[in-house]
Amino acid sequence: MQWNNWSGRHQVEADTLTFVRREEDAAAFVSEYAKSGKTIRVAGSGHSHAPIVVNNEAILDVSGLSGIISVDSEARSAWVRAGSTIYSLGVQLHEQGLALRNQGDIDRQQLGGVIATGTHGTGSKLKNISGSVLGVQLILADGSIVNCSADEESDLFQVARLSIGSVGVVTRVEMQLTESAVLQESGEPMSYDEVAPRIPEFIEGNERWEFFWFPGNDQAVTKAINPSSEPASYPLAEEGSRRAYSFEVLPNHRPVPHTEMEYSIPAESGPECFARIRELIHTKFPDVEWPVEYRTIAEDDIWLSMAGGRPTVSISVHQDVRLDEEPYYRACEEIFLSYGGRPHWGKVHYLSRDEFARIYPRWEDWWRVRDQYDPKGTFLNEHLRNIRPD
Ligand SMILES: Cc1cc2nc3c(=O)[nH]c(=O)nc-3n(C[C@H](O)[C@H](O)[C@H](O)COP(=O)(O)OP(=O)(O)OC[C@H]3O[C@@H](n4cnc5c(N)ncnc54)[C@H](O)[C@@H]3O)c2cc1C
């Protein structure tokens, strides 16, 4: 049965593409299938650019495991089924006066998918979405269901809250939330020369700030998003001037199929690294039309987080999915790595196991714990086996 990712770049014929509606069914499927010695990859919404769902044995579609299980209004937290899409959670949480602390550029992904890859939005004081995970429930390769958190099976928690889908089927996630509040978005076009010297000032002065730089005209479209005391305004304005609740303002419509490489680098190197990418495009890749995006992420303590142990800036390059992006992305990757960059787990990279071992201090620990809970490699695919330590 055929599975393909959002952009169509990754297409695979799997032995089985199984859709589950209940955790019991998922657990029974995993324990039966794993006995055959074959591998299983879980599919979320398929919005990853890296081949991290691709598998020619089993692909398990968990979109049927969706919905909010319980809400603790006082603690501002909730247990949520991992197959819930971010957009469906937005409105349901809002009805309880709550919201995710931050979101990415789009909201079509599933919660299980976003936490598996360290998906993030922008905001120098806002962590990636894995950074709001308080607890995880998952199905292991033998079909058993386990819970983990900072206080219970804490090593498993380190792996499960950013797992690249490689330790089991995440069925439930406990999320730290925030009060649902109105945000005002303000978009402003500026020349690159105007933006570049003011990047630290804009980041400091806004709760969320980012920009897209367009190589063709050397213009940046900047976007600031801040809390507002004004009421939400409907119908929603165009992207760049919306005023509404966070779940309505943070996500955007990004329908044009593309590929993407994104690296996270130490925040202090962001402006200089960006300037090098701009120079690379102008001198070596003048035909690139797709923009380059600049965002910020707060530091966290997650073993495989792109923002682990350091305040972070992410820089993303894009290309039309019909074009060969490799020479361009490889040249960008060389620059990103020279600044200590870490690739986004859901986007394109060309790194080897040795390079990962160099850039993640807890790389071996992450694999040791993963292997302990899945010794036969049931939840690995070729992409992961290729970077597994020898
Ligand atoms: C248009 C577009 C915009 C994007 N914007 C952003 C952005 O703003 N910020 C950002 O950081 N990223 C962004 N991304 C990347 C995207 O958020 C990640 O790739 C994310 O993982 C996709 O989620 P998904 O539900 O589609 O998961 P999939 O791509 O289907 O799967 C991703 C990984 O999660 C695993 N997985 C999924 N569900 C489960 C589960 N229940 N249990 C165990 N493992 C699971 C899969 O096995 C796989 O390893 C964007 C991607 C696209 C295409």
The ligand as an SDF file (V2000), in Angstrom:
LIG
                    3D

 53 58  0  0  0  0  0  0  0  0999 V2000
    4.4580   23.3210    5.3860 C   0  0  0  0  0  0  0  0  0  0  0  0
    5.2470   22.8960    6.6080 C   0  0  0  0  0  0  0  0  0  0  0  0
    5.4440   23.7830    7.6410 C   0  0  0  0  0  0  0  0  0  0  0  0
    6.1840   23.4080    8.7680 C   0  0  0  0  0  0  0  0  0  0  0  0
    6.3830   24.3240    9.7630 N   0  0  0  0  0  0  0  0  0  0  0  0
    7.1700   24.0040   10.8150 C   0  0  0  0  0  0  0  0  0  0  0  0
    7.4390   24.9600   11.8370 C   0  0  0  0  0  0  0  0  0  0  0  0
    6.9440   26.0810   11.8320 O   0  0  0  0  0  0  0  0  0  0  0  0
    8.2770   24.5970   12.8390 N   0  0  0  0  0  0  0  0  0  0  0  0
    8.8740   23.3640   12.8870 C   0  0  0  0  0  0  0  0  0  0  0  0
    9.6470   23.1210   13.8010 O   0  0  0  0  0  0  0  0  0  0  0  0
    8.6000   22.4370   11.9430 N   0  0  0  0  0  0  0  0  0  0  0  0
    7.7690   22.7260   10.9300 C   0  0  0  0  0  0  0  0  0  0  0  0
    7.4940   21.7820    9.9710 N   0  0  0  0  0  0  0  0  0  0  0  0
    7.9730   20.4040   10.1930 C   0  0  0  0  0  0  0  0  0  0  0  0
    6.9100   19.5670   10.8960 C   0  0  0  0  0  0  0  0  0  0  0  0
    6.3490   20.2520   11.9830 O   0  0  0  0  0  0  0  0  0  0  0  0
    7.5280   18.2780   11.4520 C   0  0  0  0  0  0  0  0  0  0  0  0
    8.1630   17.5800   10.4240 O   0  0  0  0  0  0  0  0  0  0  0  0
    6.4940   17.3980   12.1690 C   0  0  0  0  0  0  0  0  0  0  0  0
    7.1490   16.2800   12.6980 O   0  0  0  0  0  0  0  0  0  0  0  0
    5.3690   16.9370   11.2810 C   0  0  0  0  0  0  0  0  0  0  0  0
    4.3580   16.3430   12.0550 O   0  0  0  0  0  0  0  0  0  0  0  0
    3.4460   15.2030   11.4330 P   0  0  0  0  0  0  0  0  0  0  0  0
    2.2810   14.9740   12.3300 O   0  0  0  0  0  0  0  0  0  0  0  0
    3.1890   15.5060   10.0250 O   0  0  0  0  0  0  0  0  0  0  0  0
    4.4250   13.9630   11.6050 O   0  0  0  0  0  0  0  0  0  0  0  0
    5.0470   12.9780   10.4960 P   0  0  0  0  0  0  0  0  0  0  0  0
    5.8480   13.7700    9.5240 O   0  0  0  0  0  0  0  0  0  0  0  0
    3.9940   12.0870    9.9890 O   0  0  0  0  0  0  0  0  0  0  0  0
    6.0300   12.1470   11.4350 O   0  0  0  0  0  0  0  0  0  0  0  0
    7.1390   12.7880   12.0260 C   0  0  0  0  0  0  0  0  0  0  0  0
    7.8100   11.8200   13.0090 C   0  0  0  0  0  0  0  0  0  0  0  0
    6.9170   11.6300   14.1130 O   0  0  0  0  0  0  0  0  0  0  0  0
    6.7140   10.2430   14.3290 C   0  0  0  0  0  0  0  0  0  0  0  0
    5.3740   10.1300   14.9060 N   0  0  0  0  0  0  0  0  0  0  0  0
    4.2440   10.7500   14.4970 C   0  0  0  0  0  0  0  0  0  0  0  0
    3.2310   10.4350   15.3350 N   0  0  0  0  0  0  0  0  0  0  0  0
    3.7440    9.5940   16.2760 C   0  0  0  0  0  0  0  0  0  0  0  0
    3.1970    8.9140   17.3960 C   0  0  0  0  0  0  0  0  0  0  0  0
    1.9120    9.0470   17.7550 N   0  0  0  0  0  0  0  0  0  0  0  0
    4.0150    8.0990   18.1090 N   0  0  0  0  0  0  0  0  0  0  0  0
    5.3290    7.9590   17.7820 C   0  0  0  0  0  0  0  0  0  0  0  0
    5.8950    8.5920   16.7500 N   0  0  0  0  0  0  0  0  0  0  0  0
    5.1090    9.4060   15.9990 C   0  0  0  0  0  0  0  0  0  0  0  0
    6.8980    9.6060   12.9710 C   0  0  0  0  0  0  0  0  0  0  0  0
    7.2330    8.2390   13.0640 O   0  0  0  0  0  0  0  0  0  0  0  0
    8.0590   10.4340   12.4300 C   0  0  0  0  0  0  0  0  0  0  0  0
    9.2720    9.9460   12.9360 O   0  0  0  0  0  0  0  0  0  0  0  0
    6.7380   22.1010    8.8500 C   0  0  0  0  0  0  0  0  0  0  0  0
    6.5170   21.1890    7.8020 C   0  0  0  0  0  0  0  0  0  0  0  0
    5.7790   21.5770    6.6880 C   0  0  0  0  0  0  0  0  0  0  0  0
    5.5710   20.6110    5.5630 C   0  0  0  0  0  0  0  0  0  0  0  0
  1  2  1  0
  2  3  1  0
  2 52  2  0
  3  4  2  0
  4  5  1  0
  4 50  1  0
  5  6  2  0
  6  7  1  0
  6 13  1  0
  7  8  2  0
  7  9  1  0
  9 10  1  0
 10 11  2  0
 10 12  1  0
 12 13  2  0
 13 14  1  0
 14 15  1  0
 14 50  1  0
 15 16  1  0
 16 17  1  0
 16 18  1  0
 18 19  1  0
 18 20  1  0
 20 21  1  0
 20 22  1  0
 22 23  1  0
 23 24  1  0
 24 25  2  0
 24 26  1  0
 24 27  1  0
 27 28  1  0
 28 29  2  0
 28 30  1  0
 28 31  1  0
 31 32  1  0
 32 33  1  0
 33 34  1  0
 33 48  1  0
 34 35  1  0
 35 36  1  0
 35 46  1  0
 36 37  1  0
 36 45  1  0
 37 38  2  0
 38 39  1  0
 39 40  1  0
 39 45  2  0
 40 41  1  0
 40 42  2  0
 42 43  1  0
 43 44  2  0
 44 45  1  0
 46 47  1  0
 46 48  1  0
 48 49  1  0
 50 51  2  0
 51 52  1  0
 52 53  1  0
M  END
$$$$
